[in-house]
Amino acid sequence: MEYGCIGEKLTHSFSKEIHAQLFDYDYEIREIPKGELKAFMTERNFKAINVTIPYKQDVIPYLDWLSDTAKQIGAVNTIVNRDGKLYGYNTDFAGMTALIKLNGIEISGKLVLVLGSGGTSKTAVAVAKSLGARQVIRVSRTAKEDCITYKEAYKNFADTEVIINTTPCGMYPNIIGEPVDIDVFKNCEAVVDAIYNPLCSNLVIRAKDKGINATGGLYMLVAQAAVAAELFIDTTVSEAKIYDVYKKIVATKRNIVLTGMPSCGKSTIGKRLADELGMQFVDTDDEIVKMAGKPISQIFADLGESGFRDIESHAVATVSAKQNCIIATGGGAVLREQNVTLLKGNGTIYFIDRPLEKLVSTDDRPLSSNRDDLIKRYNERYDIYCNTADKRIVNDGEIETLINAIKEDFLK
């Protein structure tokens, strides 16, 4: 290995793509089981590496030199091999600082809750203090070192103003989790989540729904990678370059999610969009049929609507973890809040609003198999479609106009 990233589990990592955008050098992603870290670090068979969960503290004993920042924080995420000696740095500090500033999050004078007890949490504490936080509290599942428990956080620090999550809770592939109940923190003004896959974790989406300034960690990842690259090959990276790489990575990860009534055109529109944008097309109804091994009408007959919705939620959770996809959802997918939250993790939701008079009832749709049922479903769901969508697109004219409207909004 010349350049790369080491960690225990790295299927979620975007680092290879980011470094390829920054500079033209061979960058490798390497998963290292805990029992093999010592041998890897002792061999020193690399020019420079990034270090991620769970090794940001474990690598320190193998290093010959630590930067002041890494020494102060007690965590290393970048190591450079210079003539056989290993130099350790913490570029996460610069990355998290850049993320907070980009999103206009005010830390000065605030009570900050840092979730997690690993290396990134120590970085978050240092960043918050450097930005003038009034008080910084670390939270862990068990009380240790200078960490309180979540129970204590709920009881004694419900007035927290800024939450920084550094735990892997909600990270791909287990994207459903949320590290805290955001509803407890009535004074919360901002949420920073170091998780970048999905682009927006459940925690970030819940916070945004409450009007809180919230962001995922992708820009942090790109910014720290740029600082690491400067150390790797002795160069400089401009802020403009960092932002450009960030936007390019986002563009390759986002999904287009189509919601709306049966027969509104989701599948037809989705397939056209997939062809024109070079993205994969996924239909949640198709996924449901695959999972159940039977048609939707039979699922309803055997399990009822509740049983069908359970399978649908499983299908939504599966497709929501995908990236660079066009996702056509079933007409009732938006009825469960958790489905909407998951779909927004990597996606922008477009409600395909086809006028009622142009919708058609068919026998293969159990809840809208006749005109009266179709009208009933439309009236029940219309406001939900509008309220859960990022953008409403009216489908009452030429399909080209509609497709261009979605593309223009998505690619802006």
ZAMI-751245 format. One record per residue (C-alpha): residue number from 0; residue in three letters; x, z, y. Coordinates in steps of 0.02 Angstrom, whole numbers, plus 32768, in hexadecimal, padded with zeros to 4 digits. Last residue first. Layout:
N
REC    nr   rest     px     pz     py
REC   NUM    ala      X      Z      Y
...
***
This chain:
412
REC    nr   rest     px     pz     py
REC   411    lys   7A54   7E25   846E
REC   410    leu   7A55   7DEB   83B8
REC   409    phe   79B9   7E48   837F
REC   408    asp   7950   7E1F   8417
REC   407    glu   797B   7D66   841A
REC   406    lys   7969   7D58   835E
REC   405    ile   78BD   7DA9   835F
REC   404    ala   787F   7D3A   83EC
REC   403    asn   78C9   7C9F   8399
REC   402    ile   786B   7CC6   82FA
REC   401    leu   77C8   7CDA   835A
REC   400    thr   77DD   7C38   83BA
REC   399    glu   780B   7BDA   831C
REC   398    ile   7770   7C1F   82C4
REC   397    glu   7701   7BC7   8343
REC   396    gly   766F   7C2F   8380
REC   395    asp   7611   7CCF   835C
REC   394    asn   769B   7D3F   8319
REC   393    val   76B4   7DC3   839F
REC   392    ile   775A   7E21   8393
REC   391    arg   775A   7EDD   83B3
REC   390    lys   7804   7F2F   83C8
REC   389    asp   7857   7FCF   838E
REC   388    ala   77C4   7FEB   831B
REC   387    thr   777E   8094   82E5
REC   386    asn   76FE   80A8   8370
REC   385    cys   76B9   7FF6   8367
REC   384    tyr   76A8   7FF3   82AA
REC   383    ile   7659   80A0   82AC
REC   382    asp   75DE   8069   8333
REC   381    tyr   75A6   7FD7   82C7
REC   380    arg   7599   8037   8224
REC   379    glu   74E9   8079   8214
REC   378    asn   7498   7FE9   8271
REC   377    tyr   74F3   7F67   8209
REC   376    arg   74CF   7FC3   8167
REC   375    lys   7414   7FC5   818F
REC   374    ile   7415   7F0D   81BD
REC   373    leu   746A   7EE1   8119
REC   372    asp   73F1   7F4D   80B8
REC   371    asp   735D   7EF1   8104
REC   370    arg   73AC   7E47   80E6
REC   369    asn   73D1   7E61   802E
REC   368    ser   746C   7E87   7FC6
REC   367    ser   74B7   7EF3   804E
REC   366    leu   74E9   7F93   7FF3
REC   365    pro   750B   7F41   7F4A
REC   364    arg   756F   7EAD   7F8F
REC   363    asp   7576   7E2C   7F02
REC   362    asp   74C1   7DF9   7F1E
REC   361    thr   74E1   7DB2   7FCB
REC   360    ser   74A6   7DDB   807C
REC   359    val   74DF   7D68   8109
REC   358    leu   7518   7D96   81B8
REC   357    lys   74F7   7D17   8243
REC   356    glu   745F   7D70   828C
REC   355    leu   74C1   7E12   828F
REC   354    pro   7545   7DCC   8304
REC   353    arg   75F6   7DCB   82BB
REC   352    asp   7667   7E53   82FD
REC   351    ile   770D   7E48   82A1
REC   350    phe   7753   7EF4   82C7
REC   349    tyr   7810   7EE8   82D6
REC   348    ile   7879   7F7C   829C
REC   347    thr   7933   7F7D   82C4
REC   346    gly   7997   7FB7   8230
REC   345    asn   7A26   801C   81EA
REC   344    gly   79DA   80CA   81EF
REC   343    lys   7935   8088   8234
REC   342    leu   78F7   805F   8186
REC   341    leu   791C   8111   814E
REC   340    thr   78B9   815F   81DD
REC   339    val   7827   80E9   81C0
REC   338    asn   781F   8114   8107
REC   337    gln   782A   81CF   8130
REC   336    glu   7792   81C0   81A2
REC   335    arg   7724   8180   8116
REC   334    leu   769C   8108   814E
REC   333    val   771E   8088   8184
REC   332    ala   772A   803D   80D5
REC   331    gly   7670   8015   80D5
REC   330    gly   7678   7F5A   80F3
REC   329    gly   770C   7F42   8080
REC   328    thr   77B6   7F29   80D0
REC   327    ala   781C   7E8C   80F0
REC   326    ile   78D5   7EB9   8101
REC   325    ile   794F   7E3B   814B
REC   324    cys   79FA   7E78   8119
REC   323    asn   7AA6   7E96   8166
REC   322    gln   7AAE   7F42   8116
REC   321    lys   7A60   7F97   8080
REC   320    ala   7A3B   8052   8081
REC   319    ser   7989   802E   80BC
REC   318    val   796D   7FC4   8020
REC   317    thr   797B   8059   7FAA
REC   316    ala   791D   80D7   8014
REC   315    val   7891   8057   802C
REC   314    ala   7885   803B   7F71
REC   313    his   7879   80F7   7F50
REC   312    ser   77F3   8105   7FD7
REC   311    glu   7794   8075   7F86
REC   310    ile   7799   80CD   7EDE
REC   309    asp   774C   8168   7F2C
REC   308    arg   76CF   80FE   7F8C
REC   307    phe   7694   80AE   7EE9
REC   306    gly   7675   8158   7E9B
REC   305    ser   7611   818E   7F34
REC   304    glu   75AC   80EC   7F33
REC   303    gly   7574   80FF   7E7F
REC   302    leu   75E7   810E   7DEA
REC   301    asp   75A8   8094   7D66
REC   300    ala   7534   8023   7DC9
REC   299    phe   75A3   802A   7E64
REC   298    ile   763D   8000   7DFC
REC   297    gln   75D9   7F73   7DA9
REC   296    ser   75B0   7F24   7E51
REC   295    ile   7667   7F34   7E83
REC   294    pro   76A2   7ECF   7DEF
REC   293    lys   7703   7F24   7D60
REC   292    gly   77B4   7F56   7D36
REC   291    ala   77A9   7FEB   7DAA
REC   290    met   7854   7FD7   7DFA
REC   289    lys   784F   7F1A   7DFD
REC   288    val   779E   7F18   7E44
REC   287    ile   77D1   7F93   7ECA
REC   286    glu   786A   7F2B   7EF8
REC   285    asp   77FC   7E91   7F0D
REC   284    asp   7787   7EF5   7F7E
REC   283    thr   781F   7F2F   7FE3
REC   282    asp   784E   7E7B   800A
REC   281    val   7908   7E5B   8027
REC   280    phe   7956   7DC4   807D
REC   279    gln   7A14   7DBF   808D
REC   278    met   7A5D   7D87   8133
REC   277    gly   7AA7   7CE1   816B
REC   276    leu   7A4D   7CE6   8212
REC   275    glu   79E7   7C46   81FD
REC   274    asp   79C5   7C5A   8144
REC   273    ala   799A   7D13   8150
REC   272    leu   792B   7CF3   81E7
REC   271    arg   78CB   7C6E   8188
REC   270    lys   78B6   7CE1   80F2
REC   269    gly   787A   7D6E   8160
REC   268    ile   77FB   7D04   81BD
REC   267    thr   77AB   7CC8   811C
REC   266    ser   77B0   7D76   80D0
REC   265    lys   776C   7DCF   8169
REC   264    gly   76E2   7D52   8190
REC   263    cys   764F   7DC1   81C2
REC   262    ser   7601   7DAA   8115
REC   261    pro   7606   7E65   80EE
REC   260    met   760E   7EC9   8190
REC   259    gly   76AF   7EED   81EC
REC   258    thr   7765   7F1D   81DB
REC   257    leu   7805   7EB6   81DF
REC   256    val   78AE   7F0C   81DA
REC   255    ile   7948   7EB0   821D
REC   254    asn   79E2   7F05   81DB
REC   253    arg   7A84   7F34   8234
REC   252    lys   7B2F   7F35   81E1
REC   251    thr   7B86   7E93   8217
REC   250    ala   7B52   7EA1   82CD
REC   249    val   7B8A   7F57   82D4
REC   248    ile   7C39   7F22   829F
REC   247    lys   7C40   7E9F   8329
REC   246    lys   7C02   7F19   83AC
REC   245    tyr   7C87   7F99   837C
REC   244    val   7D0F   7F15   837E
REC   243    asp   7CDE   7EE4   842F
REC   242    tyr   7CD6   7F9A   8466
REC   241    ile   7D86   7FBB   8426
REC   240    lys   7DC8   7F1B   8475
REC   239    ala   7D7E   7F4A   851E
REC   238    glu   7DC9   7FF8   8510
REC   237    ser   7E73   7FA4   84FE
REC   236    val   7EE2   7FB4   8464
REC   235    thr   7F9D   7FD4   8472
REC   234    thr   802B   7FB3   83F8
REC   233    asp   80A8   8013   838D
REC   232    ile   8072   7FCF   82E4
REC   231    phe   8020   8063   828D
REC   230    leu   8017   80D4   8325
REC   229    glu   7FB2   8058   838B
REC   228    ala   7F4B   8036   82EF
REC   227    ala   7F20   80EF   82E6
REC   226    val   7EE3   80EC   839A
REC   225    ala   7E78   8054   8370
REC   224    ala   7E36   80A7   82D2
REC   223    gln   7E05   813F   8339
REC   222    ala   7D9E   80D0   83AC
REC   221    val   7D4D   806F   831D
REC   220    leu   7D1A   810C   82BE
REC   219    met   7CDC   8162   835B
REC   218    tyr   7C75   80C7   8384
REC   217    leu   7C27   80D2   82D7
REC   216    gly   7BF9   818B   82E4
REC   215    gly   7B3E   818E   82FE
REC   214    thr   7AEF   81B7   83A5
REC   213    ala   7A69   8227   83F0
REC   212    asn   7A25   8247   84A0
REC   211    ile   7988   82AB   8475
REC   210    gly   78DC   8260   8496
REC   209    lys   788E   82B2   83FD
REC   208    asp   788F   820E   839D
REC   207    lys   7946   81FF   83CA
REC   206    ala   796A   82A5   8374
REC   205    arg   790E   8272   82D6
REC   204    ile   7970   81CE   82D5
REC   203    val   7A17   8225   82EC
REC   202    leu   79F4   82A4   8262
REC   201    asn   79B7   821C   81EC
REC   200    ser   7A5D   81C6   8205
REC   199    cys   7A72   8131   8278
REC   198    leu   7AF1   80AD   8249
REC   197    pro   7ADD   80DF   8194
REC   196    asn   7B70   80EB   817A
REC   195    tyr   7BBE   812A   821C
REC   194    ile   7BB6   81E6   8201
REC   193    ala   7C12   8246   828B
REC   192    asp   7B69   8279   82D1
REC   191    val   7B5B   82A7   8389
REC   190    val   7AB6   82F4   83C0
REC   189    ala   7A87   8315   8475
REC   188    glu   7A0F   837A   84E0
REC   187    cys   79DB   8404   8468
REC   186    asn   7977   848B   84BF
REC   185    lys   78EE   8496   843B
REC   184    phe   7968   84A4   83AB
REC   183    val   78FA   84CD   8316
REC   182    asp   78AE   841E   8313
REC   181    ile   795A   83D6   82E7
REC   180    asp   794D   841C   8237
REC   179    val   7A02   8416   8200
REC   178    pro   7A77   83B3   818C
REC   177    glu   79FC   8325   816E
REC   176    gly   79FB   82CA   80C6
REC   175    ile   79A9   8223   809C
REC   174    ile   7A46   81B7   80A6
REC   173    asn   7A96   81EB   8003
REC   172    pro   7AFA   8149   7FED
REC   171    tyr   7B2D   814D   8079
REC   170    met   7B38   81E5   80EB
REC   169    gly   7AA3   8257   810E
REC   168    cys   7B05   82F9   80F3
REC   167    pro   7BBE   82CA   80FF
REC   166    thr   7BDE   835B   8177
REC   165    thr   7C29   8341   8224
REC   164    asn   7B89   8354   8288
REC   163    ile   7B99   837B   8341
REC   162    ile   7B04   83D3   8390
REC   161    val   7AF6   83EC   844D
REC   160    glu   7A81   8462   84AC
REC   159    thr   7A73   84F4   8432
REC   158    asp   79E5   856B   8461
REC   157    ala   79BD   8587   83A8
REC   156    phe   7A64   85DF   839D
REC   155    asn   7A3D   868A   8354
REC   154    lys   79B9   866F   82CE
REC   153    tyr   79CF   85B7   82A3
REC   152    ala   7A8C   85C5   82AB
REC   151    glu   7A8B   8663   8243
REC   150    lys   7A29   860B   81B9
REC   149    tyr   7AA0   8578   81C6
REC   148    thr   7B30   85ED   81A1
REC   147    ile   7BB9   861D   821C
REC   146    cys   7C68   85D5   821D
REC   145    asp   7D09   8622   8261
REC   144    glu   7D5C   8635   81B7
REC   143    lys   7CCA   8639   813E
REC   142    ala   7C0D   8652   813B
REC   141    thr   7BC0   85DE   80BB
REC   140    arg   7B63   853A   80D6
REC   139    ser   7BCC   8521   8172
REC   138    val   7BB1   8529   822E
REC   137    arg   7C35   8525   82B6
REC   136    ile   7C07   856C   8362
REC   135    val   7C4C   852C   8407
REC   134    gln   7C29   8585   84AB
REC   133    arg   7C26   854F   8562
REC   132    ala   7C65   84A1   8535
REC   131    gly   7CE7   845F   85AF
REC   130    leu   7D12   83B3   856B
REC   129    ser   7DB1   83F4   8519
REC   128    lys   7D49   847A   84C2
REC   127    ala   7CD3   83F8   847B
REC   126    val   7D64   838B   8441
REC   125    ala   7DBD   841D   83EC
REC   124    val   7D1E   8452   8392
REC   123    ala   7CFC   839F   835B
REC   122    thr   7DAC   8390   8316
REC   121    lys   7D96   8430   82B2
REC   120    ser   7CF2   83E9   8270
REC   119    thr   7D4E   834A   823D
REC   118    gly   7DC6   83AF   81D2
REC   117    gly   7D3F   8408   816F
REC   116    ser   7CC9   8497   819C
REC   115    gly   7C28   843D   81C5
REC   114    leu   7BA6   8438   8250
REC   113    val   7BE9   8453   82FF
REC   112    leu   7B6D   84AA   8374
REC   111    val   7B93   8498   842D
REC   110    leu   7B55   8509   84B9
REC   109    lys   7B6E   84A6   8558
REC   108    gly   7BD5   84C2   85F6
REC   107    ser   7C2A   841A   85EA
REC   106    ile   7BEC   83B4   8557
REC   105    glu   7B8B   8329   85AE
REC   104    ile   7B66   8294   8540
REC   103    gly   7B73   81EE   859A
REC   102    asn   7B71   8188   84FA
REC   101    leu   7C1C   813B   8517
REC   100    lys   7C63   81E6   8547
REC    99    ile   7C30   8237   84A4
REC    98    leu   7C71   81A6   843B
REC    97    ala   7D17   81A1   849A
REC    96    thr   7D33   825B   847E
REC    95    met   7D0A   8245   83C7
REC    94    gly   7D8A   81BA   83B4
REC    93    ala   7E13   8210   8419
REC    92    phe   7E05   82AD   83AD
REC    91    asp   7DF2   8244   830F
REC    90    thr   7EA2   8201   8332
REC    89    asn   7EF1   829E   82E8
REC    88    tyr   7FA7   827C   82C1
REC    87    gly   8023   829D   8235
REC    86    tyr   80D4   8258   8228
REC    85    leu   811B   823F   8179
REC    84    lys   81D6   8224   8165
REC    83    gly   8215   819A   80F2
REC    82    asp   825B   812C   817C
REC    81    arg   81BE   813F   81E5
REC    80    asn   8121   8155   817C
REC    79    val   808A   8167   81EE
REC    78    ile   7FF8   81D9   81C3
REC    77    thr   7F4C   81D8   8215
REC    76    asn   7EB9   824C   81F2
REC    75    val   7F0B   82F4   8206
REC    74    ala   7EB6   839D   821B
REC    73    gly   7EEE   8447   825D
REC    72    ile   7EA6   842B   830A
REC    71    gln   7F3B   846C   836B
REC    70    lys   7FBA   841E   82F6
REC    69    ala   7F60   8378   82F5
REC    68    thr   7F5B   8378   83B3
REC    67    asp   8011   83AC   83C3
REC    66    ser   8045   8321   834E
REC    65    leu   8080   8359   82A3
REC    64    trp   8128   8339   824F
REC    63    asp   8170   8336   819F
REC    62    leu   80C9   8327   8145
REC    61    tyr   80A2   8356   8091
REC    60    pro   8056   8400   80BC
REC    59    ile   7FDA   83A8   8132
REC    58    val   7F89   8336   80B1
REC    57    asp   7F06   83B6   807A
REC    56    gln   7EBF   83CC   812A
REC    55    lys   7E7B   831D   8144
REC    54    tyr   7E65   8306   8087
REC    53    pro   7DAA   8314   8066
REC    52    ile   7D73   82A1   80B6
REC    51    thr   7DE3   8226   8114
REC    50    val   7E99   81F8   812A
REC    49    asn   7EDA   815D   8183
REC    48    ile   7F7B   8112   8146
REC    47    ala   8024   80D1   817E
REC    46    lys   80BB   807C   812D
REC    45    phe   8092   80AB   807A
REC    44    asn   80E8   80E8   7FDB
REC    43    arg   8100   819C   800F
REC    42    glu   811A   81CB   7F57
REC    41    thr   80F5   8283   7F7D
REC    40    met   8052   8259   7FD5
REC    39    phe   800F   81F3   7F44
REC    38    ala   804A   826F   7EC0
REC    37    lys   7FFB   8302   7F1D
REC    36    leu   7F56   82A6   7F39
REC    35    glu   7F3D   827E   7E81
REC    34    gly   7ED9   8317   7E4A
REC    33    lys   7E60   8303   7EDA
REC    32    pro   7E31   8253   7EA5
REC    31    ile   7E75   81CC   7F19
REC    30    glu   7E05   813E   7F56
REC    29    arg   7E6A   80B5   7FA9
REC    28    ile   7E2F   8040   8032
REC    27    glu   7EB9   7FC5   805F
REC    26    tyr   7EEE   7F7A   8104
REC    25    asp   7F5D   7EDE   8107
REC    24    tyr   7F87   7EB7   81BB
REC    23    asp   7F3A   7E44   823B
REC    22    phe   7EFE   7EB9   82C4
REC    21    leu   7E5F   7F05   830B
REC    20    gln   7DDA   7EA2   82AE
REC    19    ala   7E31   7EBB   8206
REC    18    his   7E43   7F73   8232
REC    17    ile   7D86   7F80   8247
REC    16    glu   7D5D   7F24   81A7
REC    15    lys   7DD1   7F92   8140
REC    14    ser   7D8F   8030   8192
REC    13    phe   7CD6   8012   816D
REC    12    ser   7CD0   8097   80E5
REC    11    his   7C34   80C7   8084
REC    10    thr   7C7E   80A3   7FD7
REC     9    leu   7D0D   8117   8008
REC     8    lys   7D05   81AF   7F99
REC     7    glu   7D9E   8221   7F89
REC     6    gly   7DFC   81E4   8021
REC     5    ile   7E8A   8171   8050
REC     4    cys   7E8D   80EA   80D5
REC     3    gly   7F05   8059   80E3
REC     2    tyr   7FA9   800D   8119
REC     1    glu   803D   7FD5   80AF
REC     0    met   8000   8000   8000
***
